[in-house]
Amino acid sequence: MDAEDYRLRDFLTRTAQPYEWREAGSPEAEQFLEQLGLRDATLPVLVDGDDVYMEASVEKIAVAWGGLQPPKRTHYDFVVIGAGPAGLAAAVYAASDGLSTMVADRDVPGGQASYTAMIENFFGFPDGIGGAELARLAGRQAERFGAELVLLRGVKGSRMKDHDQPVELILDDGSEVTASVVLAAPGMEWRRLDVEGIDELLGHGVYYGAGRSEAAQCAGQGVVIVGAGNSAGQAVLNFGNATARVTMLVRGDRLEKSMSKYLIDRIREHPLIDVHLETQLTAVHPNGDSVAAATFADSSGKSETRAVDGVFLCIGGRPHTDWCSREHVLTDRAGYILTGQDLLRDGKLPDCWPLDRDPLPLETSRVGVFAAGDVRHGSTKRVAAAVGEGSMVASLVFSRLAELGVAL
Ligand SMILES: Cc1cc2nc3c(=O)[nH]c(=O)nc-3n(C[C@H](O)[C@H](O)[C@H](O)COP(=O)(O)OP(=O)(O)OC[C@H]3O[C@@H](n4cnc5c(N)ncnc54)[C@H](O)[C@@H]3O)c2cc1C
């Protein structure tokens, strides 16, 4: 399939639009075009009720459906960067509390969650909910409360002058808006593992990242954790301490290359943690809808398959922070944004912090710029956690606005 055609289909899926896809050249497609008198039309053709779009593209359809609007104002109380779960939750609560709120996303809403066919561990949905559907509903809710969603138009840069001045944000099309308070919720991209069976089992026992809550749920079960950084080390200990039997797979020949010594010491002493160095995951196997086993191989090619209840891929990723300068918004070494008490070094705030008060929870080193969700250092990398943090920022915005003397 042509890359642009794939992008269009992906757009329809991730915006939770019900659709039927007919492959060009197939008898069904030929017959369909014939019936519409469109045999010579330039493909792809998108038929939406009585409307027909030839040479359809994401941008063409987004415009036709009323999207791709520029921001309506030049200044907002609150601008959110990223319409993933964290950003949408913040927008729902901020807008419902009466703040002028804009959310910009360089893609469609939903973030990573929109790639998930079924989120099974989100509060209130015992039978699970599709990630794209959750995003569609959250986006609608935010708009109903008056938030403006500016889509397919990301934030490409920023200017942060004095701390009591609005933050200036530059959008992909060059237009600019200012905001009294900003939430950075642009998420991250996981480094992907190209291993047989993973994509089919994502969300069904196979996960990128590993939260404490999952560790608690895996008590007495067998799990595989892939990775050798500090987050993998912390995850391994969380699972082991929750009495899961942990198989840790490490590609390198030593943990010391990438993990802190205190974690390594604890891992070595732990009776439930089995570390395999120079070993790679080669396949995950289902039983029905869920993961049932994992196969891994060492450097000599010797492979083993173990029954498992969960596979957690803690192999790191890239947080989306290109739009801000590290001089104002401090990050950890991997690029995740530091907030609140994580900004303290030896009990001291960074030199760039200008106020007498400490940063608020989830506030970055730039006063009035908050961070929530996966982009934040120490975040849980789950939908519910992102939603919780986004919602929390929506109320913290008021403290900052009061400090600025903004009348609401
Ligand atoms: C395949 C997969 C399956 C998953 N399954 C589950 C699951 O079952 N349960 C669960 O709890 N979690 C799951 N997760 C994790 C969960 O999706 C994330 O933890 C959650 O989406 C994080 O939300 P977020 O809002 O912080 O960031 P994201 O979801 O990453 O959203 C960030 C948004 O910001 C946008 N953005 C980035 N840069 C910019 C910019 N410069 N300007 C404007 N916009 C920008 C992106 O386009 C994106 O829409 C899964 C993740 C993946 C990848």
Ligand as a Chemical Component Dictionary entry (heavy atoms), coordinates in Angstrom:
data_LIG
# 
_chem_comp.id                   LIG 
_chem_comp.type                 NON-POLYMER 
_chem_comp.pdbx_formal_charge   0 
_chem_comp.three_letter_code    LIG 
# 
loop_
_chem_comp_atom.comp_id 
_chem_comp_atom.atom_id 
_chem_comp_atom.alt_atom_id 
_chem_comp_atom.type_symbol 
_chem_comp_atom.charge 
_chem_comp_atom.model_Cartn_x 
_chem_comp_atom.model_Cartn_y 
_chem_comp_atom.model_Cartn_z 
_chem_comp_atom.pdbx_ordinal 
LIG C1  C1  C 0 0.969  0.188  21.480 1  
LIG C2  C2  C 0 0.728  0.717  22.857 2  
LIG C3  C3  C 0 -0.200 0.100  23.679 3  
LIG C4  C4  C 0 -0.468 0.587  24.960 4  
LIG N1  N1  N 0 -1.416 -0.029 25.732 5  
LIG C5  C5  C 0 -1.722 0.479  26.944 6  
LIG C6  C6  C 0 -2.746 -0.119 27.743 7  
LIG O1  O1  O 0 -3.357 -1.108 27.381 8  
LIG N2  N2  N 0 -2.995 0.445  28.951 9  
LIG C7  C7  C 0 -2.349 1.560  29.410 10 
LIG O2  O2  O 0 -2.653 2.044  30.485 11 
LIG N3  N3  N 0 -1.380 2.136  28.665 12 
LIG C8  C8  C 0 -1.050 1.634  27.455 13 
LIG N4  N4  N 0 -0.065 2.211  26.708 14 
LIG C9  C9  C 0 0.627  3.403  27.235 15 
LIG C10 C10 C 0 -0.239 4.670  27.078 16 
LIG O3  O3  O 0 -0.793 4.722  25.780 17 
LIG C11 C11 C 0 0.583  5.907  27.371 18 
LIG O4  O4  O 0 1.131  5.788  28.672 19 
LIG C12 C12 C 0 -0.270 7.170  27.307 20 
LIG O5  O5  O 0 -0.844 7.309  26.025 21 
LIG C13 C13 C 0 0.572  8.406  27.623 22 
LIG O6  O6  O 0 -0.203 9.513  27.472 23 
LIG P1  P1  P 0 0.433  10.963 27.238 24 
LIG O7  O7  O 0 -0.728 11.887 27.063 25 
LIG O8  O8  O 0 1.400  11.264 28.293 26 
LIG O9  O9  O 0 1.297  10.860 25.902 27 
LIG P2  P2  P 0 0.977  10.313 24.444 28 
LIG O10 O10 O 0 -0.079 9.302  24.457 29 
LIG O11 O11 O 0 2.301  9.962  23.885 30 
LIG O12 O12 O 0 0.394  11.577 23.670 31 
LIG C14 C14 C 0 1.204  12.677 23.367 32 
LIG C15 C15 C 0 0.601  13.472 22.229 33 
LIG O13 O13 O 0 1.400  14.627 22.031 34 
LIG C16 C16 C 0 1.563  14.846 20.635 35 
LIG N5  N5  N 0 2.794  15.628 20.420 36 
LIG C17 C17 C 0 4.085  15.212 20.504 37 
LIG N6  N6  N 0 4.915  16.237 20.261 38 
LIG C18 C18 C 0 4.143  17.314 20.013 39 
LIG C19 C19 C 0 4.405  18.675 19.696 40 
LIG N7  N7  N 0 5.655  19.144 19.578 41 
LIG N8  N8  N 0 3.371  19.502 19.506 42 
LIG C20 C20 C 0 2.090  19.048 19.637 43 
LIG N9  N9  N 0 1.778  17.781 19.921 44 
LIG C21 C21 C 0 2.790  16.930 20.125 45 
LIG C22 C22 C 0 1.591  13.466 20.025 46 
LIG O14 O14 O 0 1.207  13.518 18.662 47 
LIG C23 C23 C 0 0.569  12.742 20.896 48 
LIG O15 O15 O 0 -0.736 12.819 20.351 49 
LIG C24 C24 C 0 0.230  1.736  25.422 50 
LIG C25 C25 C 0 1.175  2.356  24.604 51 
LIG C26 C26 C 0 1.442  1.864  23.332 52 
LIG C27 C27 C 0 2.462  2.540  22.465 53 
# 
loop_
_chem_comp_bond.comp_id 
_chem_comp_bond.atom_id_1 
_chem_comp_bond.atom_id_2 
_chem_comp_bond.value_order 
_chem_comp_bond.pdbx_ordinal 
LIG C1  C2  SING 1  
LIG C2  C3  SING 2  
LIG C2  C26 DOUB 3  
LIG C3  C4  DOUB 4  
LIG C4  N1  SING 5  
LIG C4  C24 SING 6  
LIG N1  C5  DOUB 7  
LIG C5  C6  SING 8  
LIG C5  C8  SING 9  
LIG C6  O1  DOUB 10 
LIG C6  N2  SING 11 
LIG N2  C7  SING 12 
LIG C7  O2  DOUB 13 
LIG C7  N3  SING 14 
LIG N3  C8  DOUB 15 
LIG C8  N4  SING 16 
LIG N4  C9  SING 17 
LIG N4  C24 SING 18 
LIG C9  C10 SING 19 
LIG C10 O3  SING 20 
LIG C10 C11 SING 21 
LIG C11 O4  SING 22 
LIG C11 C12 SING 23 
LIG C12 O5  SING 24 
LIG C12 C13 SING 25 
LIG C13 O6  SING 26 
LIG O6  P1  SING 27 
LIG P1  O7  DOUB 28 
LIG P1  O8  SING 29 
LIG P1  O9  SING 30 
LIG O9  P2  SING 31 
LIG P2  O10 DOUB 32 
LIG P2  O11 SING 33 
LIG P2  O12 SING 34 
LIG O12 C14 SING 35 
LIG C14 C15 SING 36 
LIG C15 O13 SING 37 
LIG C15 C23 SING 38 
LIG O13 C16 SING 39 
LIG C16 N5  SING 40 
LIG C16 C22 SING 41 
LIG N5  C17 SING 42 
LIG N5  C21 SING 43 
LIG C17 N6  DOUB 44 
LIG N6  C18 SING 45 
LIG C18 C19 SING 46 
LIG C18 C21 DOUB 47 
LIG C19 N7  SING 48 
LIG C19 N8  DOUB 49 
LIG N8  C20 SING 50 
LIG C20 N9  DOUB 51 
LIG N9  C21 SING 52 
LIG C22 O14 SING 53 
LIG C22 C23 SING 54 
LIG C23 O15 SING 55 
LIG C24 C25 DOUB 56 
LIG C25 C26 SING 57 
LIG C26 C27 SING 58 
# 
